Amino acid sequence: MSTRPGSRRTMHRSPIALLLSLLPAVALAQSANTRSGSKTQVVMLGTGTPGFDIDRSGPATAIVVNGTAYLVDFGAGVMRRAEGAYEKGIEALKPPNIHVAFLTHFHQDHTVGYADLIYSPNEWRRGPLEVYGPPGLQHLTEHIVEAYTVRRAPSQRNLPDVQVHAHEVMPGVVYKDSNVTVTAFAVKHGDNVAYGYRFQTADRSIVISGDTSPAESVVENCNGCDVLIHEAYSMFTYNYVTPEMQANRRRIHTSSLELAEIARRARPGLLILYHRSSLGGNPHGNPEDVLLKELQSVYQGKVVTGHDLDIY
């Protein structure tokens, strides 16, 4: 039974020889991203930005606990990436099995996959989809459902109506069940109402920044957490654009050097970089190794660049 504080309603050899023959496979499994023995997995479904990067879907991250998936954000391609994770062995991310999702904020790169989340698995999902996010989620949900009421062909008219419940939440504990306690906290993304989320399970604590400029709330909610997933842009891209664009970047996102300081104070066991922002007008691209090197020049902790379908 789950409780949802602050919610509002609107898915033939000797044994020794045999052991020696298995050692390479064991070593390979232990070197994989999935933490050995962990009941909690972090699955990077989408690590991209609004830009058209064919290797990166829109922002979407799944926390999988004891075979149950909890989704954060639903960017472009979210259900295809979920199916990809299922084909890699994450049963919980078969699209019809996703029943709980959280939204950080309303920018289109984080929400354009909402209809995909609602409708693509709808004819197989057992039970409702429960979605949590900032005020305005109810409005968004109702209008998506209204827009899709005309989608059905006559042969589909007798199918069950879509079940999606929107819960508008304020910072604090917003969801709790036998697997996880989820806490929303405010972050700084210009004038937007934007949240980060902390997931506390029996074996791991995971914090997702969402889109934000440097925010003390990230430090406070991580505070030695096992995993911190944080957006960032490189100073390499920043230095090639106009002062006006630089000012805007400082207002809504976090630089590599700023994130290094945040991570130094927050002390995560693992820092995962995602949503690697770029800036229009930079003629030299946005190489991910540059961002990583910038951060590692200051921060000595364990840090990786996340890619779609990585599992930690």
N, C-alpha and C positions, 0 to 999 in steps of 0.2 A: 504494500500500500504506500503510495507516495503522498507527501504533503507539499504544498506549493505556497509558501508564505508570500503575501503581497500580490497574489495573482488575480487575474480578471479573465473570466471565460468568454468567448465569442461563439508511435507507430513503433648336412652331417659334418660339422667342424667342432673342434673343442671350444669350450666357452672362452678360453683365452684368445684363441685365433679369431673367434667371432668378434670379441671386444676390440681387438687390434684393427680388424677390418672396418669397424665403425668409427674409429677415432677421427678420420678426416671429416666425415659428415658431422660429427659432434662439434669439432672445432669450427666448421663453417657456420653451423647454427648459432654458436655462441658469439661469432663475430658479426652476426646480423644486427640490424638496428633494433629489433625487438629485444627488450630487456629480459634476460633469462629468468624464468620463474615468476615474472610479474603477472598479476591479474589485471593490471591496468596498462593499456596501450594508448599511445598517441599516434594517430594516423593523419598525415598531412594530405588532405584531399585536393586542396587548391592553394597554391602559394603565390599566385600572380597578383596583378594590379589591373587597373582599367585598360592598360595597353594590351595590344593583340600579340601576346607571346604564345605561340602554338604549343610550347612545352609546359605551360603553366595555366591551369584553370583559375577561375576567380576564387577569391578567398573562401575557404571552407576547411575546418579542422574537426576531426572526430576524436572524442575520448571514449574508449571502449573499456568497459568494466564488467568483468564476469559475464561476458557475452552479450552485453547491452550497450548500444551506441548512444552517445550524446553528441549532437552536432552543434558546432559554433559557426555561424554565418553560412550563407547559401549563395555563393557566387556562380558565375556562368559555368556550366558543365558539372554541377555538383553531383547529379545522380549518375552520370557516366563514370565519374571518378569513384563514387561509392561502389558501383558494380565492379570497377577495376580492383578495388580493395577486397571485395568479396571473392573475386577470382584469384587473389593472392592468398586466400585462406581466412579472411576476416568475416566469418558468418554473420556477425551482427550488422555488417554494412551492406548486406543484400538490401537493395532499396526498400522493399516492403517491410523490412524489420526495423526501420528507423521511425521512432515514435516521439522523440524528444529533441527539440532544437532550441538554440539561443541565438539572438541577434545582437551584434555589438552596436550598430548604428544603421542609418537608412540610406547611405550612399549606394548608388546603383550597382557598383561592382560587388557589394556584399549582399545585395537583395535580388538581383536579376534572376537568380535561380529559384526564387520562392515558388513560382508556379510549377516549376520542374519538381521541386520537393513535394508539393501538395499533390499534383496530378499524375506524374509519371508512374508512381507505384500504386496509385489509388485503388485500382480494381483488384489488387491483391493484398493490400495492407489490412490487417485485422485490428480494428479499433482506431481511435482518433489519433491525429497528429497534434501534439501539444507544443506550442511555440511560445517562448518567453523573450521579451525585449523591452525597449524604452517605450514611453507613451507615444502613441501613433501607430503601434503595431495592429491594434484592432481595426483602424481605418484602412490600413494597407491590406490586411487580410480580407476584409469584407469586400473591397473593391476588386481584388484578384478573383475571388470566388464569383462575384457578380459578373465579371468580364468573361469567365469561362462557362457560364451557364448555357451559352449557346453552342458549345463545342460538340455536343453529342449528336451522332447520327441517330435516325429513328431506331435502329437495331440496338442502340445503347440506352434508350430511354428508361428501361426498367432496372438499370444498374443502381446500386445504393448511392445516395448523395454523398458528396465529399464530407469528411469529418475533420475539421481543423479548429482547434481552440486557441485563440490568441490571449496571452496573459501579459498585460502591461505591468511592469515591475519598476520599483525604485531600488536604489543601492541598498544592499543588505543580503541576507540569505533569501534566495528566490526559489530554490528547489531543493528537496531532500527526499531520498528514498533509501533503500537498504544498501545501495551501491555507492552513493555519492552525495555530498553536500555541495551545492553550487552557490557561490557568493558573487553578486554583481558589485562593481565599484566604478565610480565615475572617473573618466579619463579626459584629456584635453585634445579636442579635435576641432579647433576653431570655435565657431558658434554652435556647433552641433551637439545635441545630447548624445553622448557616446559612452559605452561601458566596456570595461574589461571584465573577465570572469576568472574566478579561482575555483578549481575542482579539487575537493578533498576526498580521497578514497582511502580504503584501509591500508594501502601500500604506497600511495604516491600523492603528492600535492603538485598541481599543475596550474600555471597562470598564463592566460592569453591576454595580450595587451589590447587587441583590436587596433584601430587607427588612432594614434595619439602623438602629440608632442611630449617632451619629457614630463612625466607625471609622478609625483611623490606616491600616489596611490598604488602604482605598480610596485615600488620598493616595499611599501607596507604590506601588500598582500602576498608578495613572494616571500620575503624575509626568510631565506634559506630553503625555498621550495625546491622540489626535485627537478622540475622543468619549467622554464620560462620561455614562452613563444612570443617574440616581439618583432614588430615591424622596424624597418630602418632604411635610410638612404645613405649613399656614400658621399663623402666630401669631393671625390673625383667628379661626380655629376654636378654637385652643387656649385663648384668653382667655375663651371663653364656657362652659366646662365646669368640673366640680368639680375640686378639688385632687387627688382620688384618680385621676380620669381623666387629669389632666395628668401625674401621676407615671408612670402607665402608658405614656403617649405618649412621655415622655422616655426610658423604658427600652427601647422597642422600635422607635422610628422617629426621623427626623431633621427638625428644623424648618427653615423657610426660612432663618433667620439662621445656624443651624449649617451648613447646606449652603453658604451663601455663603462661610463661612470655609474649609470643606473645598475648595471649588472654587478659592478664591484661592490656596491652597497646592498643590493638585493641578495647576492650570494646564491644563485641557483646552482643545482648540481649539473644542469645542462641548459645552455642557452641555444635556442633554435631561432634562426633568422628567417622571416618570411615577409611577404608583401614588400619586396625590394623595390622601393619607389625610385623612379627616374624623373627627369624634368624635361619638358619640351624645349627644344632649341639646343640641346647638347649634341654635337656632331660626332662624339667619340663613343657612343653606345653606353651600356650600363653593365660592365663585366662583374659577375658575382664574386670572382676571386679578389677583386680590388676592395669591395666592401668588407670581406672577411679579413683581409690583411690589415686594413685600417683599424678594425676593431681589435684584432689580436696584437697590434702594436702597443695597445694600452691595457687591454684586459687579458689576464693570464688564465682565466677559467676555461672550462670546456665549452666550446662553441662550434656549431655546425650551421651550414646553410641548408634549409629545408627545401625539398623538391616534392612535387606531386607524387603521392603514393609511398613516400618514405614512412617507415614505422619505427617508433622509438619506444 
